[in-house]
């Protein structure tokens, strides 16, 4: 029979290559392949060229200063990289493309700056400080962030959530001037904390603020804002200062006879206009996403809807100016005089209100605690919005550097009359839509804001307070999140069945305590409850008894899958959580409880199979606990097999329980899955009960193993029937 020739190509060597004659006559004395530094590279048959041999070591003599120069160069490069990482502007500014990026950065920065001017006025009203402090947040902080931040789209100035927390800390001070000065001190405290945490790379601290917690306190804070802004909406100029939700409602009800009807009607009208513009924006965005052509008015309408606050301010100033009394007094409450010019340099702790607090210690401790919460919350909102844009545009941001940059922005801004800055989801999204390319847009923002502060602040004299209240009420209403508790209530069922009772409880704790006791108590207690739940999970993790589901060839919790198959004399337990000093005692108690329950039901346990697939670590306490447990089981003639142990856990088990003349674990290998461990346990039980099992060898290679998950149900059934016939059916004693 003719031999079939292999279709595999022969290896390329010097004999079967088509090379020039001069190269084919090379002698064996030529350098061997292992003497070449470079590998032979053959692009096509016939282009083989021998690489140059490696230079001999004696051909180069290292100079004495080479090592020192190399170390010095490496150190300088390391220092340079550290400086650029801490001050990113040194990395992107030298390579800035003025021709392609400057136009988009300037237009985008100018557009966002105009929106910031109006939004910061509203946020200052939320923070209960002078309205001029809002625009101050859009001057120095964006400049500092542009130097140090890593996100080109983040819009740093004031934020509604940060303003809620600031107002909560300032509610105990009646004078507006005092609140304004203390807001700058609070910016210094929170900024300094962010700087320290950023240098220590402690951005993980915000992870203790869960989504349910944030939703609860933001919703509660939004309710406080809605109640607090009724004063400006209704024009209640003579309303007394009140602290707390209930007291504010009482003060408003007492001052209702003094309502300015014209101002209230104008505020309600502006809220309707805002809603119409929001609908217009939604419509234009949806239409522009569809294939064109589009009407010529579509894009201008979209731009106007995005700058709706600026349009409202212009309309309202015109209306208030046209309705003045003959003596020049406005008919509706207005903002009044706003100091013109750039913010002056002032040391925050030398301001009169700050000096008084530091001397008398009045609410000083609460002020620092509030500063910490303001720092965490402002960073969380800023980082969340920046991270969203980073994912959309395909770049990365450094959480620790973002924390450092935001802290430096707040710290530097506090010396120029700013309160704690923050990011904004709407402005950050707008920066992406208008085509912002780099952090240069932040530098452009200070040009527009500085020019407006220098020349256009007198125009804001006739800005109605009801218009600011309308902007705040309409934007704050979007922060009220009742969908989260509704969703959590729909999942009100036991935890092990996928319920979310814990999140529901945390939401209501944060919401109720924020409304009636303040943001500090709302966030603080909710965080403590969340941490207590985490500690409880670490100390009391779940341990479940497993049964085999033959239809799917998998192991499942018998509490959920009572039809799961068990085997006589074998108890299979899966530990779902960390095994450390916190959970060691509970683990021992739970195993003993399950074993005693089996024996109480008349099912003697001879072998325990422990699934450690979810155990990622063991400490000294856990190891000693296992040693005591295994020793006690050994006295009771109870064997133990551990399955699914991985990495460090497996190495520790082998080191402590598989050595010596009498190892405490009855298994010869530790890299074993749950199926193999159960087969081993059934073999041990059968051997003990029958003395010898026909056709069964102690060698693992001879002992049949369970077919894998890919096996058919018929193969599984045949395998189980064979084992049942040889070592006893389930439930047989």
Secondary structure, 3 states (H helix, E strand, C coil): CCCCCCCCCCCCCCCCCCCCHHHHCCCCCCCCHHHECCCCCCCCCCCCCCCCECCCHHHCCCCCCHHHHHHHHHHHHHHHHHHHHHCCHHHHCCCCCHHHHHHHHHHHHHHHHHHHHHHHHHHHHHCCCCCHHHHHHCCHHHHHHHHHCCCCCCCCECCHHHHHHHHHHHCCCCCHHHHHHHHHHHHHHHHHHHHHHHHCCCHHHHHHCCHHHHHHHHHHHHHHHHHHCHHHHHCCCCCCCCCCHHHHHHHHHHHHHHCCHHHHHHHHHHHHHHHHHHHHHHHHHHHHHCCCCCCCHHHHHHHHHHCHHHHHHHHHHHHHHHCCCCCCCCCCCECCCCCCCCCCCCCHHHCHHHHHHHHHCCCHHHHHHHHHHHHHHHHHHHHHHHHHHHHHHCCCCCHHHHHHHHHHHHHHHHCCCCCCCECCHHHHHHHHHCCCCCCHHHHHHHHHHHHHHHHCHHHHHHCEHHHHHHHHHHHHHCCCCCHHHHHHHHCCCCHHHCCCHHHHHHHHHHHHHHHHHCHHHHHHHHHHHHHHHHHHHHHCCEEEEEEEECCCCEEEECCCCCCCECECCEEEEEEECCECCCCHHHHHHHHHHHHHHHHHCCCCCCEEEEECCCCCCECHHHHHHHHHHHHHHHHCCCEEEEECCCHHHHHHHHHHHCCCCCCCCCCCCCCCCHHHHHHHHHHHHHHHHHCCCCCCCCCCCCCCCCCCCCCCHHHHHHHHHHHHHHHCCCCCC
